[in-house]
């Protein structure tokens, strides 16, 4: 019998390009929980405790900010993204 390990994106978030593509794909989804889940995955890949420390947040606060349905403050997300080494940018939408 073949056994498979459950898929976990964290196992593949091991370089900056992959992380950037993953976050970009999450931003394309209209569901904000998809973006929060992607940021949470990147934080897990980098180490939740270290990311929380770098962002100036407690671990529990970080988990709450990235929970499904959460509505984290803008400044919290900026600090978190900065701690992850992620910079968001805007591009015009073409129809």
N, CA, C and O of each residue as an XYZ file, in Angstrom:
380
protein
N       0.842     -1.172      0.000
C       0.000      0.000      0.000
C       0.895      1.246      0.000
O       1.819      1.366      0.804
N       0.603      2.145     -0.899
C       1.350      3.392     -0.986
C       0.732      4.419     -0.047
O      -0.483      4.619     -0.030
N       1.582      5.056      0.723
C       1.111      6.104      1.634
C       1.662      7.433      1.168
O       2.828      7.549      0.791
N       0.809      8.417      1.202
C       1.204      9.752      0.810
C       1.115     10.687      1.995
O       0.203     10.595      2.816
N       2.062     11.575      2.068
C       2.024     12.620      3.079
C       1.073     13.709      2.608
O       1.036     14.007      1.414
N       0.306     14.308      3.503
C      -0.568     15.410      3.080
C       0.266     16.547      2.477
O       1.378     16.822      2.926
N      -0.288     17.193      1.464
C       0.403     18.305      0.827
C       0.487     19.480      1.794
O      -0.496     19.822      2.452
N       1.646     20.086      1.875
C       1.846     21.293      2.666
C       2.728     22.221      1.853
O       3.890     21.910      1.594
N       2.183     23.356      1.451
C       2.926     24.309      0.627
C       4.232     24.733      1.276
O       5.188     25.077      0.582
N       4.280     24.712      2.594
C       5.485     25.126      3.326
C       6.704     24.332      2.861
O       7.817     24.859      2.840
N       6.501     23.071      2.489
C       7.612     22.224      2.046
C       8.276     22.750      0.780
O       9.399     22.354      0.467
N       7.607     23.630      0.050
C       8.115     24.117     -1.226
C       8.496     25.596     -1.207
O       8.988     26.119     -2.207
N       8.276     26.264     -0.097
C       8.557     27.696      0.004
C       9.971     27.895      0.534
O      10.176     28.365      1.654
N      10.938     27.528     -0.296
C      12.320     27.517      0.161
C      13.235     28.514     -0.538
O      14.442     28.524     -0.296
N      12.668     29.356     -1.406
C      13.482     30.401     -2.020
C      12.614     31.629     -2.308
O      11.387     31.546     -2.359
N      13.273     32.750     -2.492
C      12.567     34.035     -2.644
C      11.654     34.068     -3.867
O      10.554     34.614     -3.792
N      12.083     33.503     -4.978
C      11.260     33.511     -6.194
C       9.970     32.722     -5.999
O       8.895     33.180     -6.387
N      10.072     31.561     -5.412
C       8.897     30.725     -5.176
C       7.928     31.427     -4.235
O       6.717     31.412     -4.456
N       8.461     32.037     -3.191
C       7.620     32.765     -2.239
C       6.917     33.924     -2.932
O       5.723     34.133     -2.718
N       7.632     34.677     -3.754
C       7.030     35.811     -4.466
C       5.912     35.344     -5.398
O       4.853     35.969     -5.463
N       6.145     34.258     -6.112
C       5.111     33.730     -7.010
C       3.899     33.230     -6.228
O       2.760     33.415     -6.657
N       4.141     32.608     -5.101
C       3.058     32.083     -4.265
C       2.182     33.216     -3.735
O       0.955     33.133     -3.788
N       2.810     34.267     -3.227
C       2.061     35.417     -2.710
C       1.319     36.113     -3.845
O       0.167     36.511     -3.676
N       1.961     36.263     -4.990
C       1.318     36.901     -6.147
C       0.086     36.119     -6.588
O      -0.954     36.709     -6.880
N       0.196     34.809     -6.636
C      -0.964     33.979     -7.010
C      -2.085     34.135     -5.992
O      -3.257     34.193     -6.367
N      -1.745     34.204     -4.720
C      -2.771     34.373     -3.673
C      -3.472     35.713     -3.813
O      -4.675     35.810     -3.572
N      -2.734     36.748     -4.200
C      -3.340     38.074     -4.375
C      -4.319     38.106     -5.545
O      -5.217     38.947     -5.582
N      -4.150     37.199     -6.492
C      -5.063     37.138     -7.640
C      -6.417     36.545     -7.283
O      -7.379     36.700     -8.036
N      -6.504     35.873     -6.153
C      -7.772     35.269     -5.728
C      -8.623     36.321     -5.021
O      -8.106     37.051     -4.176
N      -9.906     36.417     -5.340
C     -10.755     37.431     -4.703
C     -11.048     37.156     -3.222
O     -11.511     38.052     -2.517
N     -10.791     35.955     -2.747
C     -11.048     35.606     -1.343
C      -9.863     36.051     -0.483
O      -8.764     35.519     -0.640
N     -10.062     37.016      0.423
C      -8.949     37.501      1.239
C      -8.336     36.423      2.131
O      -7.176     36.539      2.527
N      -9.098     35.378      2.451
C      -8.546     34.295      3.262
C      -7.439     33.540      2.527
O      -6.552     32.968      3.161
N      -7.488     33.537      1.206
C      -6.429     32.879      0.427
C      -5.108     33.619      0.635
O      -4.065     32.989      0.812
N      -5.149     34.950      0.616
C      -3.942     35.745      0.859
C      -3.435     35.521      2.282
O      -2.237     35.325      2.487
N      -4.329     35.546      3.259
C      -3.909     35.322      4.645
C      -3.284     33.941      4.811
O      -2.289     33.793      5.520
N      -3.858     32.937      4.166
C      -3.309     31.584      4.248
C      -1.922     31.522      3.616
O      -1.030     30.852      4.136
N      -1.742     32.215      2.503
C      -0.433     32.216      1.843
C       0.622     32.897      2.717
O       1.741     32.400      2.844
N       0.268     34.022      3.314
C       1.203     34.710      4.210
C       1.503     33.825      5.415
O       2.644     33.760      5.875
N       0.484     33.147      5.923
C       0.677     32.230      7.047
C       1.634     31.095      6.661
O       2.500     30.717      7.450
N       1.479     30.555      5.447
C       2.381     29.499      4.976
C       3.822     29.994      4.899
O       4.747     29.292      5.308
N       4.007     31.199      4.376
C       5.356     31.755      4.275
C       5.931     31.975      5.674
O       7.106     31.695      5.912
N       5.117     32.470      6.589
C       5.573     32.667      7.967
C       5.966     31.329      8.600
O       6.964     31.253      9.317
N       5.195     30.288      8.343
C       5.545     28.968      8.862
C       6.850     28.471      8.259
O       7.670     27.869      8.953
N       7.044     28.723      6.965
C       8.275     28.290      6.296
C       9.492     29.007      6.882
O      10.578     28.433      6.960
N       9.308     30.245      7.287
C      10.409     31.038      7.845
C      10.572     30.850      9.351
O      11.603     31.205      9.924
N       9.546     30.288      9.984
C       9.582     30.106     11.436
C       8.720     31.147     12.113
O       9.093     32.317     12.193
N       7.571     30.725     12.600
C       6.580     31.640     13.183
C       7.177     32.501     14.292
O       6.950     33.710     14.335
N       7.930     31.886     15.175
C       8.478     32.639     16.312
C       9.396     33.763     15.843
O       9.314     34.886     16.340
N      10.273     33.458     14.882
C      11.199     34.470     14.389
C      10.467     35.563     13.614
O      10.785     36.743     13.757
N       9.497     35.180     12.801
C       8.735     36.168     12.030
C       7.965     37.088     12.973
O       7.958     38.304     12.784
N       7.325     36.520     13.978
C       6.585     37.335     14.951
C       7.535     38.321     15.626
O       7.212     39.500     15.774
N       8.692     37.841     16.029
C       9.683     38.705     16.680
C      10.126     39.827     15.723
O      10.181     40.992     16.116
N      10.438     39.472     14.478
C      10.890     40.458     13.497
C       9.816     41.495     13.175
O      10.125     42.643     12.853
N       8.551     41.080     13.265
C       7.433     41.986     12.980
C       7.000     42.772     14.212
O       6.148     43.655     14.121
N       7.585     42.453     15.361
C       7.197     43.133     16.601
C       5.843     42.679     17.118
O       5.116     43.455     17.738
N       5.506     41.421     16.863
C       4.228     40.850     17.288
C       4.486     39.656     18.197
O       5.556     39.049     18.146
N       3.521     39.327     19.015
C       3.570     38.077     19.753
C       3.133     36.954     18.836
O       2.421     37.188     17.860
N       3.553     35.743     19.140
C       3.155     34.596     18.309
C       1.639     34.476     18.221
O       1.085     34.249     17.145
N       0.979     34.631     19.356
C      -0.479     34.511     19.378
C      -1.133     35.596     18.516
O      -2.105     35.330     17.809
N      -0.600     36.813     18.578
C      -1.124     37.913     17.753
C      -0.944     37.615     16.269
O      -1.813     37.919     15.452
N       0.193     37.018     15.935
C       0.450     36.661     14.538
C      -0.556     35.613     14.069
O      -1.131     35.745     12.989
N      -0.770     34.580     14.872
C      -1.755     33.561     14.509
C      -3.151     34.168     14.338
O      -3.864     33.824     13.396
N      -3.539     35.064     15.239
C      -4.856     35.706     15.142
C      -4.967     36.559     13.893
O      -6.002     36.550     13.227
N      -3.905     37.303     13.562
C      -3.927     38.177     12.386
C      -4.065     37.393     11.092
O      -4.613     37.901     10.114
N      -3.570     36.154     11.078
C      -3.572     35.358      9.851
C      -4.614     34.247      9.847
O      -4.611     33.396      8.958
N      -5.498     34.252     10.825
C      -6.557     33.241     10.893
C      -7.603     33.496      9.805
O      -7.832     34.647      9.432
N      -8.235     32.448      9.298
C      -9.305     32.649      8.317
C     -10.372     33.584      8.884
O     -10.810     33.430     10.024
N     -10.776     34.543      8.079
C     -11.794     35.504      8.491
C     -11.249     36.701      9.246
O     -11.990     37.636      9.551
N      -9.953     36.681      9.552
C      -9.356     37.808     10.276
C      -9.344     39.046      9.392
O      -9.331     38.958      8.165
N      -9.349     40.163     10.024
C      -9.258     41.437      9.324
C      -8.100     42.219      9.951
O      -8.315     43.184     10.685
N      -6.864     41.785      9.650
C      -5.706     42.440     10.281
C      -5.587     43.890      9.847
O      -5.962     44.261      8.735
N      -5.063     44.689     10.743
C      -4.842     46.106     10.429
C      -3.773     46.239      9.351
O      -2.889     45.395      9.207
N      -3.888     47.316      8.611
C      -2.941     47.595      7.535
C      -1.512     47.652      8.061
O      -0.612     47.065      7.461
N      -1.292     48.348      9.172
C       0.073     48.471      9.698
C       0.601     47.119     10.175
O       1.804     46.873     10.101
N      -0.267     46.250     10.658
C       0.156     44.910     11.061
C       0.640     44.125      9.844
O       1.679     43.465      9.892
N      -0.116     44.204      8.764
C       0.274     43.488      7.553
C       1.568     44.048      6.975
O       2.415     43.287      6.508
N       1.730     45.371      7.003
C       2.977     45.945      6.497
C       4.176     45.468      7.294
O       5.204     45.113      6.718
N       4.055     45.455      8.623
C       5.154     44.978      9.471
C       5.437     43.505      9.209
O       6.593     43.085      9.150
N       4.386     42.738      9.055
C       4.541     41.311      8.811
C       5.204     41.051      7.455
O       6.140     40.258      7.356
N       4.716     41.720      6.423
C       5.303     41.532      5.094
C       6.761     41.977      5.071
O       7.600     41.332      4.443
N       7.061     43.071      5.751
C       8.452     43.533      5.838
C       9.317     42.469      6.534
O      10.428     42.183      6.089
N       8.806     41.891      7.616
C       9.543     40.855      8.335
C       9.784     39.630      7.459
O      10.780     38.927      7.626
N       8.873     39.379      6.531
C       9.008     38.240      5.622
C       9.864     38.571      4.403
O      10.189     37.685      3.613
N      10.232     39.847      4.249
C      11.017     40.249      3.086
C      10.191     40.350      1.818
O      10.698     40.156      0.714
N       8.900     40.657      1.989
C       7.975     40.747      0.857
C       7.567     42.195      0.655
O       7.194     42.887      1.602
N       7.642     42.638     -0.572
C       7.199     43.984     -0.931
C       6.079     43.851     -1.960
O       6.260     43.231     -3.008
N       4.937     44.430     -1.656
C       3.829     44.426     -2.606
C       3.947     45.640     -3.508
O       4.432     46.693     -3.093
N       3.500     45.485     -4.745
C       3.498     46.626     -5.660
C       2.225     46.574     -6.495
O       1.599     45.524     -6.639
N       1.864     47.711     -7.032
C       0.633     47.819     -7.829
C       0.973     47.927     -9.310
O       1.962     48.550     -9.697
N       0.139     47.313    -10.117
C       0.245     47.438    -11.565
C      -1.146     47.738    -12.113
O      -2.144     47.313    -11.530
N      -1.223     48.458    -13.216
C      -2.544     48.758    -13.762
C      -3.238     47.478    -14.259
O      -2.602     46.562    -14.780
N      -4.546     47.455    -14.078
C      -5.343     46.342    -14.568
C      -5.685     46.590    -16.019
O      -6.188     47.657    -16.372
N      -5.426     45.642    -16.831
C      -5.738     45.757    -18.271
C      -6.971     44.922    -18.553
O      -7.052     43.769    -18.129
N      -7.919     45.488    -19.256
C      -9.161     44.762    -19.571
C      -8.989     43.853    -20.743
O      -9.934     43.171    -21.139
